[in-house]
Amino acid sequence: MKILAIETSCDETAISIIESKGKIKSPKFTILSNIVSSQVAIHKEFGGVVPNLAEREHQKSLVPILMTALKQAKLFKKKRHALKKEDSTLRNILSREQELLKRMKEVFPLEVPLIDRIAVTHGPGLEPALWVGINFAKALSYLWNIPIVPMNHMEGHIFTALIKEDGKNAKKFSIEKIRFPIVALLVSGGHTEIVLMKNIGKYTIIGETIDDAAGEAFDKVAKMLNLGYPGGPAISKLADSGDASAIPFPRPMIKKNSYDFSFSGLKTAVLYYLRDHTSYKKRDVAASFQQAVVDVLTAKTMRALKAHKAKILALGGGVAANALLRKTLQDALPRRVKLLLPKISLTGDNALMIAVASYFKKKPTPAKMITARGNAKISD
């Protein structure tokens, strides 16, 4: 099976093409192409992602990225059937994406590639951005007569941790042999949640943030310290030279008998500290704040592992790149519990994770039934 995946949930425009071979339950994958175009430079001056700008950039970027991905994958070797000409159906599909329609007209008609299914992120995320990717997938599906599989963005992040690379070839990988249940800690700019994975495709959210996500808190504290956007890497880098015990920031809800999180109060505590201490050291604030976040994430996750008798912990999401979080989780693990970590390059939003997760979906979905779901839950 060859899968083309599209990811446009936030401010990365991504397309990946993978090929699977071998047994259904233990496939071997090859990356034929994997492209991510970041919009960080555009949103940086605003201190965060601006939805209408993200939507605009996705419309501009998808077609050139697709062409590059298809060329890298070398899938234009045979023709399956004639390409349909642009007509009213295509115009209706892309009625809200006129820039995307214009760019598609510049390269179509296009030889039909040897693709078996199209996977696309349908949520959670910014709905204007999600719609661009979804409608692009629908347009390609219509033109090429290829089925679509809508995918949950957070499920994709779990699969980044399950990827087991072939040490001899960076483009080849398989999926870890795993014993269920698995506890997954998903930490990003928009989400912080603990997910119980009972099997592939069977998820229960057992804990989540009741206000700010951890990544969002990193961004806001970085803004307070004038460190720029995105805030997570900037705080982590500065924290390396700071004293994590210098400031006793609170650990919200760390002792509460639940797996839920709250980072709004911690963010406010940093704000008040900066207001009341004119001679503070930025590096100590960064280190102390980061330590507080990591302590809470670790404590809740260890509690969940014990309660559900899980033997595997999977870490995913943008904040999964944080070195302190990775080390602290590893050090805190109970005996005989394995920590699965994603490659740093796959912690951010990407289409490879969507492609891999979609392999395990048995049936495509009729295009007319696929909609953007900004608040979609992995457990839906």
C-alpha positions in Angstrom: 0.0 0.0 0.0 1.2 3.5 -0.8 -0.3 6.3 1.3 -0.1 10.1 0.6 -0.8 12.1 3.8 -1.7 15.8 4.3 -1.3 17.7 7.5 -2.4 21.3 7.9 -3.8 21.5 11.5 -1.8 24.6 12.5 1.2 26.4 11.1 3.1 23.6 9.3 2.1 22.5 5.8 3.2 18.9 5.4 2.9 16.1 2.9 4.4 12.6 3.2 4.3 9.5 1.1 5.0 6.1 2.5 4.9 2.5 1.2 4.0 -0.5 3.4 5.0 -4.1 2.7 4.9 -7.3 4.6 2.2 -8.8 6.9 -0.8 -6.7 7.8 -0.2 -6.9 11.5 3.6 -6.3 11.3 4.2 -4.1 8.3 7.5 -2.7 7.1 7.4 0.9 6.0 9.5 3.0 3.6 9.5 6.8 3.5 9.2 7.8 -0.1 9.0 11.5 0.7 8.4 13.6 3.9 8.2 17.4 3.6 7.3 20.0 6.2 7.1 23.7 5.4 7.0 25.8 8.6 5.3 29.2 8.9 7.2 30.2 12.1 8.9 33.1 10.4 5.5 34.5 9.4 3.8 34.1 12.8 6.8 35.1 14.8 6.1 38.8 14.7 2.7 38.3 16.1 3.9 36.1 19.0 1.7 33.2 18.0 -0.2 31.6 15.2 -2.7 33.8 13.3 -5.4 31.5 11.8 -6.2 33.4 8.7 -2.5 33.8 7.8 -2.0 30.1 8.4 -4.9 29.3 6.1 -3.5 31.6 3.4 0.0 30.0 3.6 -1.4 26.5 3.4 -3.2 27.4 0.2 0.0 28.8 -1.3 2.2 25.9 -0.2 0.3 22.7 -0.8 0.6 22.3 -4.5 4.4 23.0 -4.8 5.0 20.6 -1.8 2.8 17.9 -3.5 4.8 18.2 -6.7 8.1 17.9 -4.8 6.8 14.9 -2.8 5.6 13.1 -5.9 8.9 13.7 -7.7 10.8 12.4 -4.7 8.6 9.3 -4.5 9.0 8.6 -8.2 5.4 7.5 -8.6 4.7 8.7 -12.2 5.8 5.5 -13.9 2.4 4.1 -15.0 -1.0 5.5 -15.9 -4.0 3.9 -14.3 -6.7 5.9 -16.1 -7.2 9.2 -17.7 -7.3 12.3 -15.5 -10.7 14.1 -15.3 -10.7 17.6 -16.6 -11.3 20.5 -14.2 -15.1 21.1 -13.9 -17.8 22.5 -11.7 -17.3 19.7 -9.1 -13.7 20.7 -8.5 -14.7 24.4 -8.3 -17.3 23.5 -5.7 -14.9 21.5 -3.6 -12.4 24.4 -3.6 -15.0 27.2 -3.5 -13.4 28.6 -0.3 -9.8 28.0 -1.4 -9.5 30.1 -4.5 -5.8 30.5 -4.2 -5.4 26.8 -3.9 -7.7 26.2 -6.9 -5.6 28.7 -9.0 -2.4 26.9 -8.1 -3.9 23.5 -8.9 -4.9 24.7 -12.4 -1.2 25.6 -13.0 -0.1 22.0 -12.8 -3.2 20.0 -13.7 -4.0 17.8 -15.7 -1.5 15.7 -13.9 -0.6 12.0 -14.4 -2.3 9.8 -11.8 0.2 8.7 -9.3 0.4 5.1 -7.9 -1.3 6.0 -4.6 -3.7 3.7 -2.8 -5.2 6.1 -0.3 -5.0 9.7 0.9 -4.8 10.4 4.6 -5.7 13.9 5.9 -5.8 15.5 9.3 -9.4 16.5 10.2 -8.8 17.6 13.8 -8.1 18.8 16.3 -6.5 22.1 15.2 -7.4 25.5 13.7 -10.5 24.9 11.6 -9.6 27.4 8.8 -6.3 25.6 8.4 -7.8 22.1 8.6 -10.3 22.9 5.9 -7.6 23.7 3.4 -6.0 20.3 3.8 -9.3 18.5 3.8 -10.5 20.2 0.7 -7.2 19.6 -1.0 -7.5 15.9 -0.2 -11.1 15.9 -1.5 -9.9 17.6 -4.8 -7.2 15.0 -5.3 -9.5 12.2 -4.4 -12.0 13.4 -7.0 -9.4 13.9 -9.7 -7.5 10.7 -9.1 -10.3 8.5 -7.9 -8.4 7.6 -4.7 -10.2 7.0 -1.3 -9.6 9.3 1.7 -9.0 8.4 5.4 -9.6 11.3 7.9 -7.1 11.1 10.8 -7.0 12.5 14.3 -3.9 14.7 14.8 -3.2 13.4 18.3 -3.3 9.8 17.2 -0.6 10.7 14.8 1.6 12.0 17.6 1.3 8.7 19.4 2.6 6.9 16.4 5.7 9.0 16.2 6.8 7.2 19.5 5.9 3.8 18.1 8.2 4.1 15.0 11.1 1.8 15.2 13.8 2.8 12.7 15.9 0.4 10.7 19.4 1.2 11.8 20.9 0.6 8.4 18.4 2.8 6.5 16.9 6.0 7.9 14.0 5.8 5.4 12.9 2.3 6.5 11.0 1.6 9.8 8.5 -0.7 11.5 6.2 -0.3 14.4 7.3 -1.4 17.9 5.9 -4.6 19.2 3.8 -3.5 22.0 1.9 -4.9 25.0 -1.3 -3.2 25.7 -2.4 -1.1 27.5 -0.1 1.8 26.7 -0.1 5.1 28.5 0.6 8.0 26.1 1.6 11.5 27.3 0.8 14.0 24.6 2.2 17.5 25.2 1.9 20.3 22.6 1.0 23.9 22.2 -2.7 23.2 22.0 -3.0 20.0 24.0 -1.8 18.3 27.1 -3.4 14.9 27.8 -2.8 11.4 29.1 -4.3 8.8 26.9 -4.9 5.1 27.7 -4.3 3.1 24.5 -6.1 -0.3 24.9 -5.3 -1.2 21.3 -4.6 0.5 18.0 -7.6 2.7 17.4 -9.0 2.3 20.9 -8.2 5.3 23.1 -9.5 6.8 26.4 -8.5 10.3 27.6 -7.9 9.8 31.3 -6.4 13.2 32.0 -6.2 16.6 30.2 -5.6 20.2 30.9 -8.5 22.2 32.2 -7.0 25.5 30.9 -3.7 26.2 29.2 -1.8 23.4 27.5 1.9 23.0 28.6 3.2 24.2 25.2 0.9 27.2 25.4 2.3 28.1 28.9 5.8 27.8 27.5 5.0 30.3 24.7 3.3 32.7 27.1 6.2 32.7 29.6 8.7 33.1 26.8 6.7 36.2 25.7 6.9 37.6 29.3 10.7 37.1 29.1 11.0 38.6 25.6 12.4 35.3 24.3 10.4 35.3 21.1 8.2 32.7 19.4 8.1 29.7 19.6 8.7 29.8 23.3 9.4 26.1 24.2 12.9 25.8 22.5 13.9 29.3 23.7 13.0 28.6 27.4 14.7 25.2 27.2 17.9 26.6 25.9 18.0 29.4 28.4 17.1 27.1 31.3 20.3 25.1 30.6 22.3 27.8 32.3 19.8 28.6 35.0 19.0 27.3 38.5 15.9 25.2 38.6 15.6 25.5 42.4 16.0 29.3 42.5 12.3 30.1 42.5 9.6 28.0 44.2 6.9 28.2 41.5 3.8 26.2 42.3 3.1 22.7 40.9 -0.6 23.0 40.1 -2.8 20.0 40.9 0.2 17.8 41.4 -1.3 16.2 44.5 -4.9 16.1 43.3 -6.3 12.6 42.8 -6.8 13.0 39.1 -4.8 13.0 36.0 -5.9 16.4 34.9 -3.5 19.4 34.5 -3.7 23.1 35.0 -1.0 25.5 33.9 -2.8 28.8 34.0 -1.9 29.4 37.7 1.7 28.6 37.1 1.8 31.1 34.2 0.2 33.7 36.5 2.8 33.0 39.2 5.6 33.7 36.8 3.9 37.0 35.8 3.6 38.1 39.4 7.2 37.1 40.2 8.5 39.2 37.3 6.3 42.1 38.5 7.5 41.9 42.1 11.2 41.2 41.4 12.9 43.8 39.3 16.4 42.2 39.5 15.4 38.6 38.4 17.6 36.4 36.3 15.9 35.3 33.2 17.7 32.0 33.1 16.6 31.1 36.7 13.0 32.0 35.8 13.1 29.8 32.7 14.7 26.9 34.6 12.4 27.1 37.6 9.3 27.4 35.4 10.4 24.5 33.2 11.1 22.3 36.2 7.6 23.0 37.6 6.0 22.0 34.3 8.1 18.8 34.0 7.4 17.9 37.7 3.7 18.0 37.2 3.7 16.1 33.9 5.9 13.4 35.3 4.0 13.0 38.6 0.6 12.6 36.8 2.0 10.2 34.2 3.7 7.9 36.7 0.5 7.8 38.7 -1.4 6.8 35.5 1.1 4.1 34.6 0.8 2.5 38.1 -3.0 2.7 38.2 -3.5 1.1 34.7 -0.6 -1.4 35.1 0.9 -0.3 31.7 4.3 -1.5 30.7 4.8 1.1 28.0 4.9 4.9 28.1 4.7 6.7 24.8 5.6 10.4 24.6 4.4 12.6 21.8 3.8 16.2 20.7 5.9 19.3 20.2 7.0 19.5 23.9 8.3 15.9 23.6 11.4 17.5 22.2 12.2 18.9 25.6 15.3 17.3 26.9 14.5 17.7 30.6 11.1 16.1 30.2 12.5 13.1 28.3 15.2 12.6 31.0 12.9 13.1 33.9 10.4 10.6 32.6 13.1 8.0 31.9 14.5 8.4 35.4 11.1 8.2 37.1 9.9 5.0 35.3 9.1 2.0 37.4 11.0 -1.2 36.7 10.1 -3.1 33.6 8.3 -0.1 32.1 9.6 1.0 28.7 9.7 4.6 27.5 9.1 5.1 23.7 10.4 8.5 22.5 9.9 10.0 19.1 12.8 11.3 17.0 13.2 15.0 17.7 12.5 15.7 14.0 9.1 14.1 14.4 8.0 15.8 17.6 6.5 18.8 15.6 3.5 18.5 13.3 4.3 16.4 10.3 2.4 14.3 7.7 4.5 11.1 8.2 2.7 10.4 11.5 -0.6 10.8 9.8 0.4 8.4 7.0 1.5 5.8 9.5 -1.5 6.0 11.7 -3.8 5.8 8.7 -2.4 2.5 7.6 -4.2 0.8 10.5 -7.6 2.3 9.6 -9.5 -0.5 7.7 -12.0 1.6 5.8 -11.8 5.0 4.0 -14.6 7.5 4.5 -16.8 9.0 1.8 -15.4 12.5 1.0 -18.8 14.3 1.6 -18.7 13.0 5.2 -15.3 14.5 6.1 -15.4 17.8 7.9 -12.9 19.9 9.9 -13.3 19.3 13.7 -11.3 21.9 15.6 -12.0 20.3 19.0 -11.9 16.6 17.9 -11.0 14.2 20.6 -8.7 11.2 20.1 -11.3 9.1 22.0 -14.2 10.1 19.6 
